[in-house]
Amino acid sequence: MVTLQSSIGGRMMADDELAALVGSRLCHDLVSPLGAIGNGVELLGMIQNASDELGLVEDAVQVAQARIKLFRLAFGRAHDMQDIRPSEIEEAASSLSAAGRLRIRNDIAQPLPRMRVKRLMLALLCLESALAYGGEVVITPDGVSAHAARLRIDPDPWSALAAGQPPAEPRSDIVQFILLVRTGPVVVDEAEGHLAIRV
């Protein structure tokens, strides 16, 4: 693994840790403008009659805010001592079901360590890539599973994930597979209409 010299205390920083810091910074900087847009839409709704156009903007802002929370949990820096509440996990995951293609069920009842949630969200993004035709996803403390009439499985990243290896040809659209493998062991279960990742 390539390491980069950190300016914090002169210690060496792994490239994965640096990437997580970049992810955290991007999500942090995007939250404020999205919040401002949401507040603006709310004010517009108070001073003029509701319209389909305004509703579309409001829905888009809510989805974007949830997606940023998902990306923060999946790609941001994880502190071992930090716990994430089930409601935060559900809100972040809801961004994937906004279009109505996916149904997401959160079966997590207690707060979980931040690193475990990071791995669950990365696994969720991996599953999303196989559910282009829709399906149902269940999130538990041990992993994520999907049921669908039809799955679209890209052989390279999924075979690599099952073997505990990064994909042979890294691409931006499968970065979640790379990061999930680097954060620890995974178990992939695949059957007809069923796909699961245990972390």
C-alpha positions as CSV (number, residue, x, y, z in Angstrom):
1,M,0.0,0.0,0.0
2,V,1.3,3.5,-0.8
3,T,1.7,5.8,2.1
4,L,1.8,9.5,2.2
5,Q,3.5,11.8,4.8
6,S,0.9,13.4,7.0
7,S,1.5,16.9,8.4
8,I,-0.2,15.8,11.6
9,G,2.6,14.9,14.1
10,G,4.8,13.7,11.3
11,R,3.2,10.3,11.2
12,M,2.7,8.3,8.0
13,M,-0.8,8.2,6.6
14,A,-2.2,5.4,4.5
15,D,-3.8,6.3,1.2
16,D,-7.1,4.8,2.4
17,E,-7.1,7.1,5.4
18,L,-6.3,10.1,3.3
19,A,-9.1,9.1,0.8
20,A,-11.5,8.9,3.8
21,L,-10.6,12.4,4.9
22,V,-11.2,13.7,1.4
23,G,-14.6,11.9,1.4
24,S,-15.5,13.5,4.8
25,R,-14.4,16.9,3.6
26,L,-16.5,16.8,0.4
27,C,-19.6,15.6,2.3
28,H,-19.1,18.2,4.9
29,D,-18.8,21.0,2.4
30,L,-21.9,19.9,0.4
31,V,-24.2,19.7,3.4
32,S,-24.4,23.5,3.9
33,P,-25.4,24.5,0.4
34,L,-27.9,21.6,0.2
35,G,-29.4,22.8,3.5
36,A,-29.6,26.3,2.2
37,I,-31.5,25.2,-0.9
38,G,-33.9,23.2,1.2
39,N,-34.6,26.2,3.4
40,G,-35.1,28.4,0.3
41,V,-37.6,25.9,-1.1
42,E,-39.4,25.8,2.2
43,L,-39.7,29.6,2.3
44,L,-40.9,29.7,-1.3
45,G,-43.6,27.2,-0.4
46,M,-44.8,29.5,2.4
47,I,-45.1,32.6,0.2
48,Q,-46.6,31.0,-2.9
49,N,-49.0,28.3,-3.8
50,A,-47.6,24.8,-4.0
51,S,-46.6,23.6,-7.4
52,D,-45.4,20.4,-9.1
53,E,-42.1,22.2,-10.0
54,L,-41.5,23.2,-6.4
55,G,-42.3,19.7,-5.2
56,L,-39.8,18.2,-7.6
57,V,-37.1,20.5,-6.3
58,E,-38.0,19.7,-2.7
59,D,-37.9,16.0,-3.3
60,A,-34.6,16.3,-5.1
61,V,-33.0,18.2,-2.3
62,Q,-34.2,15.6,0.3
63,V,-32.8,12.7,-1.8
64,A,-29.5,14.6,-2.2
65,Q,-29.2,15.3,1.5
66,A,-29.8,11.6,2.3
67,R,-27.3,10.5,-0.4
68,I,-24.7,12.8,1.1
69,K,-25.3,11.1,4.5
70,L,-24.9,7.7,2.9
71,F,-21.6,8.8,1.2
72,R,-20.4,10.2,4.5
73,L,-21.0,6.9,6.3
74,A,-19.6,4.8,3.4
75,F,-16.6,6.9,2.3
76,G,-15.8,9.2,5.3
77,R,-13.4,8.7,8.1
78,A,-14.6,6.2,10.7
79,H,-13.7,6.7,14.4
80,D,-13.7,3.4,16.4
81,M,-15.3,5.1,19.5
82,Q,-18.2,6.6,17.6
83,D,-21.6,4.9,17.4
84,I,-24.3,5.5,14.7
85,R,-28.0,5.4,15.6
86,P,-30.4,3.1,13.6
87,S,-32.4,6.2,12.5
88,E,-29.2,7.7,10.9
89,I,-28.6,4.4,9.0
90,E,-32.2,4.3,7.8
91,E,-32.1,7.9,6.7
92,A,-28.9,7.4,4.8
93,A,-30.1,4.2,3.1
94,S,-33.4,5.8,2.1
95,S,-31.7,7.7,-0.7
96,L,-31.4,4.5,-2.6
97,S,-35.2,3.9,-2.5
98,A,-36.2,7.4,-3.5
99,A,-36.9,6.4,-7.1
100,G,-39.1,3.6,-6.1
101,R,-36.9,1.0,-7.7
102,L,-35.6,-0.4,-4.4
103,R,-37.3,-1.2,-1.2
104,I,-35.0,-0.9,1.9
105,R,-35.7,-2.5,5.2
106,N,-33.5,-1.6,8.2
107,D,-33.5,-4.4,10.8
108,I,-30.9,-2.6,13.0
109,A,-32.4,-1.8,16.4
110,Q,-29.3,-0.6,18.4
111,P,-26.5,1.8,17.7
112,L,-23.5,0.3,15.9
113,P,-19.8,1.2,15.9
114,R,-19.0,3.7,13.1
115,M,-16.6,1.3,11.4
116,R,-19.2,-1.5,11.2
117,V,-21.7,1.0,9.7
118,K,-19.1,2.1,7.2
119,R,-18.7,-1.5,6.1
120,L,-22.5,-2.0,5.9
121,M,-23.0,1.1,3.8
122,L,-20.2,0.0,1.4
123,A,-21.8,-3.4,1.1
124,L,-25.2,-1.7,0.5
125,L,-23.6,0.3,-2.4
126,C,-22.2,-2.9,-3.8
127,L,-25.6,-4.5,-3.7
128,E,-27.2,-1.5,-5.4
129,S,-25.0,-2.1,-8.4
130,A,-26.6,-5.5,-8.9
131,L,-30.2,-4.2,-8.5
132,A,-30.7,-2.3,-11.7
133,Y,-34.1,-3.9,-12.2
134,G,-35.2,-3.3,-8.6
135,G,-35.6,-5.5,-5.6
136,E,-35.8,-5.6,-1.8
137,V,-32.8,-5.0,0.5
138,V,-32.5,-5.9,4.1
139,I,-29.9,-4.3,6.4
140,T,-28.9,-6.2,9.6
141,P,-26.0,-5.7,12.0
142,D,-24.2,-8.6,10.2
143,G,-24.6,-7.5,6.6
144,V,-27.0,-6.7,3.8
145,S,-29.1,-9.0,1.6
146,A,-31.1,-8.5,-1.5
147,H,-34.0,-10.3,-3.2
148,A,-34.9,-9.6,-6.8
149,A,-36.6,-11.2,-9.7
150,R,-33.5,-10.3,-11.8
151,L,-30.0,-9.5,-10.8
152,R,-27.3,-7.7,-12.9
153,I,-24.0,-8.9,-11.6
154,D,-20.7,-7.5,-13.0
155,P,-18.4,-10.6,-12.8
156,D,-15.1,-8.8,-12.1
157,P,-15.9,-6.9,-8.9
158,W,-18.2,-9.6,-7.5
159,S,-15.8,-12.5,-8.1
160,A,-13.0,-10.4,-6.6
161,L,-15.1,-9.5,-3.6
162,A,-16.0,-13.2,-3.0
163,A,-12.3,-14.0,-3.1
164,G,-11.5,-11.2,-0.7
165,Q,-9.5,-9.3,-3.4
166,P,-9.8,-5.9,-5.1
167,P,-11.1,-6.0,-8.7
168,A,-8.6,-6.6,-11.4
169,E,-9.5,-3.4,-13.2
170,P,-10.4,-0.7,-10.7
171,R,-13.0,1.8,-11.9
172,S,-14.8,4.7,-10.2
173,D,-18.2,3.0,-10.4
174,I,-16.9,0.0,-8.3
175,V,-14.8,1.9,-5.8
176,Q,-17.1,0.6,-3.0
177,F,-15.9,-3.0,-3.8
178,I,-12.3,-1.9,-3.4
179,L,-12.8,-0.1,-0.1
180,L,-15.0,-2.9,1.4
181,V,-12.3,-5.5,0.8
182,R,-9.7,-3.2,2.4
183,T,-11.7,-2.7,5.5
184,G,-11.9,-6.4,6.4
185,P,-13.2,-9.9,5.5
186,V,-16.5,-10.4,3.7
187,V,-18.6,-13.4,2.8
188,V,-20.7,-13.3,-0.4
189,D,-23.7,-15.6,-0.8
190,E,-25.4,-15.8,-4.2
191,A,-28.3,-17.8,-5.4
192,E,-31.1,-17.4,-7.9
193,G,-32.8,-14.1,-7.0
194,H,-30.7,-13.7,-3.9
195,L,-27.5,-11.9,-3.1
196,A,-26.0,-11.2,0.3
197,I,-22.8,-9.7,1.8
198,R,-21.9,-10.5,5.4
199,V,-19.4,-8.3,7.1
